[in-house]
Amino acid sequence: QVQLVESGGGVVQPGRSLRLSCAASGFTFSSYGMHWVRQAPGKGLEWVALIWYEGSNDGGNKYYADSVKGRFTISRDSSKNTLYLQMNSLRAEDTAVYYCVRELDAYSGYVPLDHWGQGTLVTVSS
Amino acid sequence: DIVMTQSPDSLAVSLGERATINCKSSQSVFYSSNNKNYLTWYQQRPGQPPKLLIYWASTRESGVPDRFSGSGSGTDFTLTISSLQAEDVAVYYCQQHYSTPYTFGQGTKLEI
């Protein structure tokens, strides 16, 4: 079955960096677009970033929310079935649970998100 | 960016009664070339990650009880729970995936 397991969260000071990982299993990782979605404590869901499936016309293109553009980088390593989120210049408002999420359909774009990890908590505080 | 607005923010419904949650997008999320609305509903129970409920505005995900239904097109959408059960207590979110950024509504908290 599909499994997504996030890791790398923790407490970090403002301005520092952190890298999140998401280990994927139970499906052909390279065939699916993957996302990061976050949720601040007691708040709603915020879409963070998307990386397209490998071999797409977009060639693994990446898209970001305006709130993280220029600071966060999404990437994938299909040899390790792992999704990453490199977070630089962290701010207090980046404090949230970060979810790794898979798209519903392989070799597609602009489709719903069907499988979610349990999330990893990032706390940005001095 | 497409702004998604849900109403109401919270809702209390008696067991066995109907619950209705609305979602409005700031621009159409209907793609005429494939006749699909790029609108999805998620359910998030306390302490859990979100769960896919309804996609393409009205297609129920496998395993989701048939008391859940989605309707609407263009900019106005509705999630209906026909007969509320105790396990339906959750926050419900709509999301558009018509264009990036894939924006969510603010959520609707459903209580008994």
gemmi code that builds the backbone of each chain (N, CA, C; Angstrom):
import gemmi

chains = {
    "A": [
        ("GLN", (0.840, -1.180, 0.000), (0.000, 0.000, 0.000), (0.886, 1.246, 0.000)),
        ("VAL", (0.283, 2.349, -0.428), (1.013, 3.599, -0.508), (1.384, 4.075, 0.894)),
        ("GLN", (2.642, 4.427, 1.064), (3.096, 5.002, 2.334), (3.974, 6.203, 2.049)),
        ("LEU", (3.748, 7.253, 2.834), (4.544, 8.466, 2.764), (4.958, 8.803, 4.188)),
        ("VAL", (6.259, 8.840, 4.440), (6.757, 9.063, 5.797), (7.708, 10.253, 5.788)),
        ("GLU", (7.243, 11.315, 6.429), (8.046, 12.534, 6.505), (9.021, 12.481, 7.676)),
        ("SER", (10.119, 13.187, 7.533), (11.104, 13.315, 8.611), (11.863, 14.618, 8.424)),
        ("GLY", (12.621, 14.992, 9.457), (13.468, 16.178, 9.356), (12.948, 17.395, 10.087)),
        ("GLY", (11.742, 17.313, 10.622), (11.201, 18.450, 11.364), (11.926, 18.655, 12.686)),
        ("GLY", (11.654, 19.781, 13.308), (12.270, 20.089, 14.594), (12.176, 21.571, 14.891)),
        ("VAL", (12.938, 21.979, 15.908), (12.973, 23.383, 16.302), (14.197, 24.036, 15.663)),
        ("VAL", (13.989, 25.169, 15.029), (15.076, 25.872, 14.344), (14.912, 27.361, 14.578)),
        ("GLN", (16.038, 28.066, 14.646), (15.994, 29.511, 14.867), (15.615, 30.254, 13.595)),
        ("PRO", (15.011, 31.406, 13.743), (14.706, 32.229, 12.553), (15.969, 32.514, 11.752)),
        ("GLY", (15.821, 32.450, 10.435), (16.938, 32.698, 9.537), (17.750, 31.475, 9.186)),
        ("ARG", (17.559, 30.384, 9.916), (18.306, 29.163, 9.651), (17.602, 28.303, 8.614)),
        ("SER", (18.220, 27.163, 8.311), (17.704, 26.266, 7.276), (17.343, 24.909, 7.860)),
        ("LEU", (16.503, 24.190, 7.115), (16.087, 22.848, 7.500), (15.722, 22.102, 6.221)),
        ("ARG", (16.007, 20.813, 6.166), (15.580, 20.018, 5.019), (14.660, 18.901, 5.477)),
        ("LEU", (13.469, 18.874, 4.884), (12.514, 17.806, 5.141), (12.663, 16.718, 4.089)),
        ("SER", (12.412, 15.491, 4.505), (12.417, 14.352, 3.590), (11.096, 13.624, 3.681)),
        ("CYS", (10.738, 12.949, 2.599), (9.531, 12.127, 2.567), (9.881, 10.839, 1.851)),
        ("ALA", (9.891, 9.741, 2.593), (10.170, 8.434, 2.008), (8.879, 7.828, 1.485)),
        ("ALA", (8.880, 7.518, 0.190), (7.685, 6.992, -0.460), (7.846, 5.509, -0.753)),
        ("SER", (6.756, 4.772, -0.616), (6.776, 3.349, -0.936), (5.395, 2.895, -1.363)),
        ("GLY", (5.339, 1.750, -2.039), (4.062, 1.176, -2.439), (3.549, 1.648, -3.776)),
        ("PHE", (4.328, 2.463, -4.479), (3.930, 2.927, -5.814), (5.178, 3.348, -6.575)),
        ("THR", (5.019, 3.572, -7.881), (6.138, 3.991, -8.721), (6.338, 5.490, -8.555)),
        ("PHE", (7.256, 5.844, -7.676), (7.427, 7.230, -7.222), (7.636, 8.196, -8.386)),
        ("SER", (8.448, 7.808, -9.343), (8.806, 8.732, -10.428), (7.616, 9.097, -11.315)),
        ("SER", (6.546, 8.313, -11.240), (5.408, 8.499, -12.132), (4.377, 9.501, -11.624)),
        ("TYR", (4.569, 10.000, -10.408), (3.561, 10.851, -9.776), (4.102, 12.232, -9.443)),
        ("GLY", (3.238, 13.229, -9.678), (3.525, 14.532, -9.125), (3.407, 14.471, -7.611)),
        ("MET", (4.243, 15.250, -6.931), (4.281, 15.235, -5.470), (4.213, 16.663, -4.948)),
        ("HIS", (3.614, 16.811, -3.781), (3.378, 18.130, -3.195), (3.828, 18.171, -1.739)),
        ("TRP", (4.060, 19.378, -1.259), (4.134, 19.671, 0.162), (2.980, 20.619, 0.497)),
        ("VAL", (2.270, 20.287, 1.576), (1.183, 21.116, 2.094), (1.450, 21.303, 3.576)),
        ("ARG", (1.235, 22.501, 4.093), (1.505, 22.731, 5.514), (0.274, 23.216, 6.251)),
        ("GLN", (0.347, 23.092, 7.571), (-0.773, 23.501, 8.423), (-0.210, 24.071, 9.714)),
        ("ALA", (-0.334, 25.381, 9.879), (0.098, 26.026, 11.104), (-0.787, 25.553, 12.256)),
        ("PRO", (-0.273, 25.572, 13.485), (-1.046, 25.078, 14.632), (-2.421, 25.733, 14.734)),
        ("GLY", (-3.449, 24.917, 14.740), (-4.813, 25.406, 14.869), (-5.363, 26.129, 13.655)),
        ("LYS", (-4.639, 26.075, 12.538), (-5.049, 26.807, 11.330), (-5.414, 25.848, 10.202)),
        ("GLY", (-5.726, 26.422, 9.056), (-6.122, 25.641, 7.898), (-4.935, 25.157, 7.076)),
        ("LEU", (-5.256, 24.528, 5.955), (-4.242, 23.963, 5.068), (-3.715, 25.033, 4.117)),
        ("GLU", (-2.404, 24.992, 3.885), (-1.771, 25.895, 2.915), (-0.909, 25.059, 1.978)),
        ("TRP", (-1.218, 25.115, 0.687), (-0.395, 24.449, -0.313), (0.954, 25.159, -0.399)),
        ("VAL", (2.045, 24.371, -0.460), (3.391, 24.952, -0.417), (4.129, 24.811, -1.746)),
        ("ALA", (4.171, 23.578, -2.278), (5.001, 23.365, -3.466), (4.595, 22.090, -4.187)),
        ("LEU", (4.951, 22.038, -5.476), (4.639, 20.906, -6.348), (5.843, 20.616, -7.223)),
        ("ILE", (6.131, 19.340, -7.424), (7.091, 18.924, -8.431), (6.408, 17.890, -9.320)),
        ("TRP", (6.482, 18.102, -10.620), (5.809, 17.219, -11.569), (6.514, 15.864, -11.625)),
        ("TYR", (5.795, 14.894, -12.209), (6.360, 13.558, -12.388), (7.515, 13.628, -13.373)),
        ("GLU", (8.409, 12.653, -13.282), (9.568, 12.639, -14.164), (9.139, 12.234, -15.571)),
        ("GLY", (9.721, 12.875, -16.554), (9.389, 12.580, -17.939), (8.245, 13.414, -18.474)),
        ("SER", (7.690, 14.312, -17.668), (6.609, 15.173, -18.130), (7.165, 16.234, -19.070)),
        ("ASN", (6.257, 16.829, -19.841), (6.675, 17.924, -20.707), (7.281, 19.057, -19.891)),
        ("ASP", (6.785, 19.177, -18.657), (7.336, 20.198, -17.779), (8.690, 19.794, -17.222)),
        ("GLY", (9.081, 18.552, -17.489), (10.421, 18.082, -17.125), (10.757, 18.223, -15.666)),
        ("GLY", (9.786, 17.852, -14.774), (10.069, 17.961, -13.354), (9.989, 19.385, -12.858)),
        ("ASN", (9.210, 20.186, -13.587), (9.062, 21.583, -13.157), (8.493, 21.691, -11.764)),
        ("LYS", (8.775, 22.803, -11.138), (8.426, 23.025, -9.754), (7.628, 24.312, -9.626)),
        ("TYR", (6.661, 24.303, -8.726), (5.826, 25.464, -8.479), (5.744, 25.690, -6.976)),
        ("TYR", (5.617, 26.968, -6.594), (5.659, 27.325, -5.183), (4.570, 28.328, -4.838)),
        ("ALA", (4.161, 28.291, -3.575), (3.320, 29.355, -3.046), (4.146, 30.632, -2.953)),
        ("ASP", (3.499, 31.765, -3.124), (4.205, 33.044, -3.056), (4.905, 33.214, -1.717)),
        ("SER", (4.317, 32.659, -0.660), (4.851, 32.845, 0.690), (6.208, 32.165, 0.903)),
        ("VAL", (6.561, 31.211, 0.028), (7.816, 30.486, 0.193), (8.746, 30.622, -1.015)),
        ("LYS", (8.269, 31.243, -2.069), (9.057, 31.354, -3.295), (10.367, 32.069, -3.019)),
        ("GLY", (11.459, 31.490, -3.519), (12.777, 32.071, -3.314), (13.453, 31.612, -2.035)),
        ("ARG", (12.694, 30.964, -1.140), (13.272, 30.482, 0.128), (13.249, 28.946, 0.213)),
        ("PHE", (12.205, 28.338, -0.357), (12.044, 26.888, -0.293), (12.329, 26.284, -1.671)),
        ("THR", (12.877, 25.060, -1.664), (13.119, 24.330, -2.903), (12.631, 22.898, -2.756)),
        ("ILE", (11.754, 22.485, -3.661), (11.272, 21.110, -3.691), (12.133, 20.321, -4.675)),
        ("SER", (12.437, 19.074, -4.325), (13.212, 18.226, -5.227), (12.846, 16.772, -4.963)),
        ("ARG", (13.299, 15.907, -5.853), (13.022, 14.479, -5.704), (14.221, 13.664, -6.158)),
        ("ASP", (14.386, 12.495, -5.537), (15.432, 11.552, -5.937), (14.739, 10.215, -6.135)),
        ("SER", (14.469, 9.885, -7.397), (13.726, 8.657, -7.665), (14.533, 7.406, -7.384)),
        ("SER", (15.855, 7.503, -7.362), (16.680, 6.344, -7.016), (16.499, 5.975, -5.540)),
        ("LYS", (16.059, 6.961, -4.747), (15.838, 6.735, -3.315), (14.361, 6.811, -2.949)),
        ("ASN", (13.503, 7.014, -3.950), (12.055, 7.169, -3.695), (11.790, 8.193, -2.597)),
        ("THR", (12.436, 9.332, -2.718), (12.364, 10.332, -1.666), (12.087, 11.722, -2.235)),
        ("LEU", (11.196, 12.419, -1.565), (10.864, 13.808, -1.870), (11.517, 14.680, -0.800)),
        ("TYR", (11.964, 15.860, -1.207), (12.619, 16.764, -0.276), (11.981, 18.143, -0.310)),
        ("LEU", (12.168, 18.864, 0.814), (11.840, 20.283, 0.848), (12.962, 20.981, 1.597)),
        ("GLN", (13.780, 21.720, 0.858), (14.838, 22.520, 1.463), (14.256, 23.868, 1.841)),
        ("MET", (14.329, 24.192, 3.118), (13.732, 25.423, 3.623), (14.839, 26.327, 4.150)),
        ("ASN", (15.026, 27.475, 3.513), (16.041, 28.447, 3.919), (15.375, 29.705, 4.458)),
        ("SER", (16.160, 30.507, 5.162), (15.671, 31.793, 5.688), (14.330, 31.624, 6.396)),
        ("LEU", (14.280, 30.674, 7.295), (13.015, 30.350, 7.955), (12.530, 31.492, 8.835)),
        ("ARG", (11.211, 31.611, 8.882), (10.542, 32.660, 9.644), (9.581, 32.026, 10.642)),
        ("ALA", (9.174, 32.787, 11.629), (8.234, 32.275, 12.625), (6.948, 31.790, 11.962)),
        ("GLU", (6.544, 32.471, 10.901), (5.284, 32.108, 10.234), (5.388, 30.832, 9.398)),
        ("ASP", (6.587, 30.251, 9.319), (6.745, 28.953, 8.664), (6.474, 27.802, 9.628)),
        ("THR", (6.236, 28.109, 10.893), (5.924, 27.085, 11.878), (4.644, 26.361, 11.481)),
        ("ALA", (4.745, 25.048, 11.331), (3.598, 24.276, 10.840), (3.937, 22.788, 10.820)),
        ("VAL", (2.902, 21.987, 10.665), (3.076, 20.583, 10.284), (3.162, 20.554, 8.764)),
        ("TYR", (4.187, 19.901, 8.260), (4.400, 19.800, 6.820), (4.034, 18.390, 6.362)),
        ("TYR", (3.088, 18.327, 5.418), (2.628, 17.056, 4.871), (3.214, 16.830, 3.483)),
        ("CYS", (3.640, 15.623, 3.248), (4.027, 15.143, 1.922), (2.787, 14.506, 1.300)),
        ("VAL", (2.467, 14.849, 0.067), (1.211, 14.411, -0.533), (1.435, 13.953, -1.972)),
        ("ARG", (0.777, 12.861, -2.331), (0.857, 12.324, -3.693), (-0.383, 12.685, -4.487)),
        ("GLU", (-0.197, 12.844, -5.807), (-1.334, 13.086, -6.667), (-2.113, 11.789, -6.909)),
        ("LEU", (-3.398, 11.954, -7.278), (-4.286, 10.816, -7.473), (-3.861, 9.941, -8.643)),
        ("ASP", (-3.462, 10.589, -9.742), (-3.201, 9.854, -10.979), (-1.745, 9.988, -11.391)),
        ("ALA", (-1.199, 8.898, -11.924), (0.145, 8.934, -12.481), (0.131, 9.646, -13.828)),
        ("TYR", (1.287, 10.180, -14.181), (1.483, 10.818, -15.487), (0.407, 11.851, -15.791)),
        ("SER", (0.043, 12.598, -14.796), (-0.992, 13.617, -14.949), (-0.530, 14.904, -14.300)),
        ("GLY", (-1.261, 15.915, -14.542), (-1.030, 17.180, -13.847), (-2.367, 17.761, -13.501)),
        ("TYR", (-2.351, 18.676, -12.569), (-3.586, 19.360, -12.176), (-4.665, 18.357, -11.760)),
        ("VAL", (-4.286, 17.432, -10.888), (-5.206, 16.409, -10.402), (-5.293, 16.494, -8.878)),
        ("PRO", (-6.307, 15.832, -8.291), (-6.460, 15.877, -6.835), (-5.291, 15.204, -6.120)),
        ("LEU", (-5.249, 15.438, -4.810), (-4.224, 14.846, -3.965), (-4.862, 13.725, -3.168)),
        ("ASP", (-4.318, 12.499, -3.264), (-5.040, 11.404, -2.624), (-4.361, 10.810, -1.405)),
        ("HIS", (-3.051, 10.678, -1.390), (-2.387, 10.084, -0.240), (-1.543, 11.120, 0.481)),
        ("TRP", (-1.758, 11.201, 1.797), (-1.071, 12.164, 2.651), (-0.236, 11.419, 3.692)),
        ("GLY", (0.958, 11.933, 3.968), (1.728, 11.419, 5.082), (1.143, 11.901, 6.403)),
        ("GLN", (1.756, 11.488, 7.501), (1.307, 11.908, 8.830), (1.818, 13.291, 9.203)),
        ("GLY", (2.806, 13.761, 8.479), (3.311, 15.112, 8.717), (4.492, 15.158, 9.656)),
        ("THR", (5.269, 16.225, 9.536), (6.387, 16.478, 10.438), (6.318, 17.940, 10.870)),
        ("LEU", (6.504, 18.175, 12.170), (6.331, 19.515, 12.734), (7.631, 20.302, 12.650)),
        ("VAL", (7.529, 21.498, 12.101), (8.640, 22.446, 12.056), (8.267, 23.630, 12.930)),
        ("THR", (9.123, 23.939, 13.890), (8.896, 25.073, 14.775), (10.056, 26.043, 14.616)),
        ("VAL", (9.736, 27.259, 14.203), (10.749, 28.286, 14.020), (10.647, 29.258, 15.187)),
        ("SER", (11.656, 29.216, 16.036), (11.609, 30.024, 17.260), (13.020, 30.244, 17.777)),
        ("SER", (13.207, 31.415, 18.362), (14.501, 31.718, 18.962), (14.561, 31.254, 20.418)),
    ],
    "B": [
        ("ASP", (-3.912, 34.641, -8.232), (-4.239, 33.409, -7.531), (-5.751, 33.270, -7.373)),
        ("ILE", (-6.232, 32.037, -7.421), (-7.652, 31.770, -7.203), (-7.911, 31.703, -5.702)),
        ("VAL", (-8.858, 32.505, -5.243), (-9.225, 32.525, -3.833), (-10.443, 31.627, -3.627)),
        ("MET", (-10.338, 30.742, -2.647), (-11.427, 29.823, -2.315), (-12.054, 30.264, -0.995)),
        ("THR", (-13.359, 30.452, -0.990), (-14.054, 30.925, 0.204), (-15.145, 29.936, 0.577)),
        ("GLN", (-15.071, 29.406, 1.778), (-16.064, 28.450, 2.257), (-17.050, 29.132, 3.189)),
        ("SER", (-18.255, 28.598, 3.217), (-19.265, 29.047, 4.167), (-20.139, 27.873, 4.582)),
        ("PRO", (-20.536, 27.832, 5.877), (-20.077, 28.740, 6.931), (-18.687, 28.335, 7.434)),
        ("ASP", (-18.151, 29.089, 8.382), (-16.873, 28.722, 9.002), (-17.057, 27.540, 9.957)),
        ("SER", (-18.233, 27.464, 10.575), (-18.535, 26.341, 11.454), (-20.018, 26.030, 11.367)),
        ("LEU", (-20.338, 24.798, 11.720), (-21.700, 24.307, 11.508), (-21.984, 23.226, 12.549)),
        ("ALA", (-23.120, 23.320, 13.194), (-23.549, 22.287, 14.132), (-24.830, 21.669, 13.605)),
        ("VAL", (-24.814, 20.351, 13.459), (-25.944, 19.623, 12.889), (-26.265, 18.427, 13.783)),
        ("SER", (-27.520, 18.127, 13.937), (-27.925, 16.980, 14.754), (-27.642, 15.678, 14.019)),
        ("LEU", (-27.406, 14.636, 14.792), (-27.199, 13.313, 14.202), (-28.402, 12.934, 13.336)),
        ("GLY", (-28.108, 12.418, 12.143), (-29.157, 12.021, 11.222), (-29.672, 13.135, 10.332)),
        ("GLU", (-29.281, 14.355, 10.606), (-29.725, 15.489, 9.794), (-28.738, 15.791, 8.671)),
        ("ARG", (-29.145, 16.649, 7.753), (-28.324, 17.015, 6.595), (-27.377, 18.149, 6.940)),
        ("ALA", (-26.152, 18.041, 6.432), (-25.169, 19.117, 6.568), (-24.763, 19.577, 5.176)),
        ("THR", (-24.694, 20.888, 5.004), (-24.344, 21.464, 3.702), (-23.239, 22.492, 3.886)),
        ("ILE", (-22.164, 22.315, 3.118), (-21.018, 23.231, 3.159), (-20.798, 23.776, 1.750)),
        ("ASN", (-20.601, 25.075, 1.664), (-20.429, 25.738, 0.386), (-18.995, 26.193, 0.160)),
        ("CYS", (-18.619, 26.241, -1.094), (-17.282, 26.674, -1.492), (-17.417, 27.506, -2.755)),
        ("LYS", (-16.815, 28.674, -2.740), (-16.889, 29.559, -3.908), (-15.477, 29.932, -4.327)),
        ("SER", (-15.211, 29.846, -5.629), (-13.902, 30.224, -6.153), (-13.991, 31.595, -6.814)),
        ("SER", (-12.879, 32.329, -6.769), (-12.866, 33.699, -7.293), (-12.874, 33.736, -8.822)),
        ("GLN", (-12.578, 32.598, -9.449), (-12.734, 32.468, -10.894), (-13.097, 31.015, -11.193)),
        ("SER", (-13.628, 30.790, -12.374), (-14.094, 29.459, -12.715), (-12.964, 28.435, -12.678)),
        ("VAL", (-13.283, 27.246, -12.153), (-12.317, 26.146, -12.161), (-12.805, 25.032, -13.082)),
        ("PHE", (-13.683, 25.386, -14.007), (-14.203, 24.444, -14.992), (-13.360, 24.507, -16.248)),
        ("TYR", (-12.908, 23.350, -16.709), (-12.093, 23.250, -17.913), (-12.961, 22.630, -18.999)),
        ("SER", (-13.324, 23.429, -19.985), (-14.327, 22.996, -20.958), (-13.816, 21.877, -21.879)),
        ("SER", (-12.513, 21.780, -22.070), (-11.999, 20.798, -23.021), (-12.210, 19.369, -22.531)),
        ("ASN", (-12.302, 19.167, -21.221), (-12.575, 17.834, -20.692), (-13.823, 17.796, -19.803)),
        ("ASN", (-14.526, 18.929, -19.744), (-15.795, 19.001, -19.009), (-15.623, 18.648, -17.530)),
        ("LYS", (-14.529, 19.104, -16.945), (-14.278, 18.790, -15.538), (-14.121, 20.059, -14.716)),
        ("ASN", (-14.633, 19.986, -13.487), (-14.386, 21.024, -12.500), (-13.227, 20.585, -11.611)),
        ("TYR", (-12.202, 21.438, -11.547), (-10.977, 21.095, -10.830), (-11.117, 21.477, -9.361)),
        ("LEU", (-12.050, 20.788, -8.688), (-12.435, 21.116, -7.333), (-12.511, 19.826, -6.520)),
        ("THR", (-11.840, 19.829, -5.371), (-11.759, 18.648, -4.519), (-12.165, 19.007, -3.097)),
        ("TRP", (-12.786, 18.039, -2.426), (-13.140, 18.166, -1.014), (-12.317, 17.179, -0.175)),
        ("TYR", (-11.833, 17.672, 0.961), (-11.088, 16.848, 1.910), (-11.749, 16.914, 3.280)),
        ("GLN", (-11.597, 15.836, 4.020), (-12.064, 15.754, 5.399), (-10.844, 15.608, 6.314)),
        ("GLN", (-10.773, 16.405, 7.362), (-9.681, 16.256, 8.308), (-10.249, 16.065, 9.720)),
        ("ARG", (-10.140, 14.855, 10.202), (-10.555, 14.566, 11.573), (-9.475, 15.045, 12.542)),
        ("PRO", (-9.833, 15.298, 13.796), (-8.854, 15.806, 14.765), (-7.640, 14.889, 14.868)),
        ("GLY", (-6.455, 15.513, 14.781), (-5.215, 14.776, 14.943), (-4.807, 13.921, 13.763)),
        ("GLN", (-5.528, 14.041, 12.653), (-5.259, 13.218, 11.471), (-4.893, 14.086, 10.273)),
        ("PRO", (-4.169, 13.519, 9.289), (-3.985, 14.257, 8.038), (-5.299, 14.295, 7.262)),
        ("PRO", (-5.405, 15.193, 6.324), (-6.621, 15.244, 5.499), (-6.818, 13.953, 4.710)),
        ("LYS", (-8.083, 13.718, 4.371), (-8.466, 12.536, 3.610), (-9.273, 12.994, 2.397)),
        ("LEU", (-8.961, 12.434, 1.232), (-9.691, 12.763, 0.009), (-11.111, 12.221, 0.081)),
        ("LEU", (-12.095, 13.097, -0.149), (-13.503, 12.702, -0.109), (-14.129, 12.682, -1.501)),
        ("ILE", (-14.104, 13.829, -2.144), (-14.806, 14.073, -3.418), (-13.840, 14.794, -4.340)),
        ("TYR", (-13.748, 14.352, -5.600), (-12.916, 15.064, -6.567), (-13.669, 15.257, -7.873)),
        ("TRP", (-13.095, 16.104, -8.740), (-13.820, 16.567, -9.927), (-15.215, 17.051, -9.538)),
        ("ALA", (-15.315, 17.640, -8.378), (-16.505, 18.267, -7.811), (-17.582, 17.298, -7.343)),
        ("SER", (-17.665, 16.115, -7.961), (-18.784, 15.238, -7.642), (-18.452, 13.743, -7.638)),
        ("THR", (-17.205, 13.385, -7.847), (-16.816, 11.973, -7.855), (-16.360, 11.553, -6.462)),
        ("ARG", (-17.069, 10.587, -5.910), (-16.749, 10.110, -4.560), (-15.521, 9.194, -4.611)),
        ("GLU", (-14.576, 9.418, -3.710), (-13.400, 8.563, -3.633), (-13.844, 7.167, -3.177)),
        ("SER", (-13.130, 6.162, -3.625), (-13.417, 4.786, -3.228), (-13.414, 4.653, -1.705)),
        ("GLY", (-14.464, 4.008, -1.182), (-14.540, 3.787, 0.263), (-15.254, 4.878, 1.030)),
        ("VAL", (-15.539, 5.984, 0.381), (-16.254, 7.072, 1.057), (-17.751, 6.749, 1.060)),
        ("PRO", (-18.397, 6.845, 2.216), (-19.828, 6.498, 2.291), (-20.668, 7.341, 1.346)),
        ("ASP", (-21.748, 6.749, 0.856), (-22.561, 7.453, -0.138), (-23.422, 8.552, 0.472)),
        ("ARG", (-23.353, 8.755, 1.772), (-24.037, 9.913, 2.350), (-23.305, 11.220, 2.010)),
        ("PHE", (-22.054, 11.097, 1.541), (-21.297, 12.270, 1.102), (-21.522, 12.468, -0.403)),
        ("SER", (-21.844, 13.701, -0.775), (-21.988, 14.000, -2.192), (-21.504, 15.420, -2.464)),
        ("GLY", (-21.045, 15.636, -3.691), (-20.576, 16.944, -4.112), (-21.320, 17.390, -5.347)),
        ("SER", (-21.524, 18.692, -5.442), (-22.228, 19.245, -6.602), (-21.682, 20.633, -6.907)),
        ("GLY", (-22.133, 21.163, -8.041), (-21.742, 22.505, -8.442), (-20.857, 22.514, -9.663)),
        ("SER", (-20.672, 23.705, -10.201), (-19.852, 23.859, -11.398), (-19.418, 25.313, -11.528)),
        ("GLY", (-18.266, 25.500, -12.167), (-17.799, 26.863, -12.422), (-17.138, 27.488, -11.207)),
        ("THR", (-17.931, 28.225, -10.442), (-17.384, 28.915, -9.266), (-18.091, 28.552, -7.962)),
        ("ASP", (-19.177, 27.829, -8.027), (-19.961, 27.541, -6.833), (-20.163, 26.041, -6.639)),
        ("PHE", (-19.760, 25.575, -5.446), (-19.762, 24.148, -5.166), (-20.330, 23.872, -3.781)),
        ("THR", (-20.847, 22.645, -3.615), (-21.460, 22.263, -2.356), (-21.056, 20.843, -1.991)),
        ("LEU", (-20.748, 20.655, -0.716), (-20.556, 19.324, -0.145), (-21.753, 19.068, 0.758)),
        ("THR", (-22.416, 17.937, 0.541), (-23.588, 17.588, 1.334), (-23.355, 16.250, 2.023)),
        ("ILE", (-23.687, 16.227, 3.304), (-23.722, 14.971, 4.056), (-25.191, 14.736, 4.361)),
        ("SER", (-25.746, 13.685, 3.813), (-27.208, 13.531, 3.822), (-27.757, 13.187, 5.202)),
        ("SER", (-27.003, 12.425, 5.977), (-27.467, 12.005, 7.297), (-26.241, 11.921, 8.208)),
        ("LEU", (-26.049, 12.940, 9.010), (-24.812, 13.090, 9.765), (-24.615, 11.955, 10.768)),
        ("GLN", (-23.401, 11.419, 10.736), (-22.995, 10.406, 11.703), (-21.938, 10.989, 12.633)),
        ("ALA", (-21.769, 10.372, 13.797), (-20.821, 10.904, 14.784), (-19.401, 10.985, 14.224)),
        ("GLU", (-19.042, 10.036, 13.369), (-17.674, 10.007, 12.832), (-17.424, 11.089, 11.768)),
        ("ASP", (-18.458, 11.837, 11.420), (-18.297, 12.895, 10.422), (-17.819, 14.207, 11.040)),
        ("VAL", (-17.708, 14.232, 12.363), (-17.159, 15.431, 13.020), (-15.730, 15.642, 12.532)),
        ("ALA", (-15.493, 16.790, 11.920), (-14.213, 17.042, 11.255), (-14.219, 18.464, 10.729)),
        ("VAL", (-13.074, 18.851, 10.169), (-13.003, 20.079, 9.385), (-12.956, 19.680, 7.915)),
        ("TYR", (-13.743, 20.354, 7.107), (-13.826, 20.051, 5.683), (-13.235, 21.203, 4.878)),
        ("TYR", (-12.399, 20.852, 3.898), (-11.728, 21.842, 3.063), (-12.047, 21.587, 1.596)),
        ("CYS", (-12.259, 22.655, 0.857), (-12.262, 22.547, -0.596), (-10.918, 23.041, -1.111)),
        ("GLN", (-10.546, 22.581, -2.288), (-9.283, 22.988, -2.908), (-9.463, 23.013, -4.415)),
        ("GLN", (-8.892, 24.017, -5.053), (-8.878, 24.035, -6.508), (-7.507, 23.590, -6.987)),
        ("HIS", (-7.500, 22.779, -8.058), (-6.245, 22.377, -8.701), (-6.314, 22.706, -10.188)),
        ("TYR", (-6.983, 23.803, -10.474), (-7.098, 24.303, -11.858), (-5.826, 25.032, -12.273)),
        ("SER", (-5.232, 25.734, -11.303), (-3.989, 26.448, -11.595), (-3.176, 26.585, -10.321)),
        ("THR", (-1.862, 26.698, -10.505), (-1.006, 26.924, -9.338), (-1.049, 28.406, -8.976)),
        ("PRO", (-0.993, 28.706, -7.681), (-0.957, 27.822, -6.521), (-2.298, 27.128, -6.272)),
        ("TYR", (-2.235, 25.889, -5.842), (-3.430, 25.086, -5.578), (-4.054, 25.514, -4.253)),
        ("THR", (-4.906, 26.463, -4.263), (-5.400, 27.078, -3.046), (-6.526, 26.291, -2.392)),
        ("PHE", (-6.536, 26.367, -1.049), (-7.560, 25.744, -0.226), (-8.522, 26.814, 0.290)),
        ("GLY", (-9.743, 26.383, 0.573), (-10.627, 27.201, 1.374), (-10.150, 27.227, 2.817)),
        ("GLN", (-10.739, 28.089, 3.619), (-10.286, 28.274, 4.996), (-10.736, 27.140, 5.921)),
        ("GLY", (-11.629, 26.297, 5.437), (-12.112, 25.176, 6.239), (-13.453, 25.472, 6.886)),
        ("THR", (-14.252, 24.413, 7.054), (-15.526, 24.484, 7.762), (-15.523, 23.411, 8.840)),
        ("LYS", (-15.680, 23.840, 10.076), (-15.684, 22.910, 11.197), (-17.099, 22.400, 11.425)),
        ("LEU", (-17.265, 21.095, 11.334), (-18.573, 20.469, 11.473), (-18.653, 19.764, 12.826)),
        ("GLU", (-19.670, 20.112, 13.590), (-19.846, 19.554, 14.933), (-21.241, 18.983, 15.053)),
        ("ILE", (-21.404, 18.160, 16.057), (-22.732, 17.618, 16.370), (-23.464, 18.654, 17.203)),
    ],
}
model = gemmi.Model(1)
for chain_id, residues in chains.items():
    chain = gemmi.Chain(chain_id)
    for i, (resn, *xyz) in enumerate(residues, 1):
        res = gemmi.Residue()
        res.name, res.seqid = resn, gemmi.SeqId(i, " ")
        for name, pos in zip(("N", "CA", "C"), xyz):
            atom = gemmi.Atom()
            atom.name, atom.element = name, gemmi.Element(name[0])
            atom.pos, atom.b_iso = gemmi.Position(*pos), 0.0
            res.add_atom(atom)
        chain.add_residue(res)
    model.add_chain(chain)
structure = gemmi.Structure()
structure.add_model(model)
structure.setup_entities()
